[in-house]
């Protein structure tokens, strides 16, 4: 299993900010180093010697949810999460089926993950939705 590093995310954030901009895009500007490190390490967490997220879709969902909900960068966190999802899959010989995880689905899921507190939605419900959607959408490449 290959994971994205803090440096990978900083570089990807710069690239996404340059390419897609946005009103709050500050390429590579970290708002919270702790939040960034937490997102990078989340898919690798173990509890009592067992992986907290044993399947690839669970690892990706944990990573994406941590990245979006903790907002480690000054703007562009949802765009970064989407780009990181594809990069993480590519690193591990997987792809995302756009028929399952289309643009509207991605937008809705990432927006809920970013605003679940404000919307009063339990975090575990949002994570479950992301995990289930990505479980259907991620396919192995041969």
C-alpha positions, 0 to 999 in steps of 0.5 A: 500500500502506498500513501500520499505524504505531507509533501505530496499534498502541499505540491498537489494543493499548489497545482490544484490552486494554480489550475482551478483557483477559487476565491480563497485559493492560496497554493500550498499555504498550510493553515494547520500542520496538525490537521494536515498530518492527521489527514495523511496518517488517518488511513494508516491508523491501527487500533490494538495492532489491527488496521482501523481501515482495513480495505482500500475504500475505507482508507481512501474514505478516512483520508478524504474525510479527514482532509475535508473536515479538518481543512488543513490548507487556507482554501481549496481543501475540497478541490485538494481532496478530490485530486488526492482521491484520484492520486491515492487511487492511481498510486495503488493501481486503482481508478474511480468509476465516474458513473458511480462517483460523478461530479454531482455526487462528489460535490455533494459528498465533499460539501457535506464532509466540509460542513457536517458540523454546521449542518448538524449531521453526525460525523459517522453518518457522513463518513459512512456515506463516503465509505459506501460510495467509494466502495462502489466507485473504486475499481482495481486496474489490471 
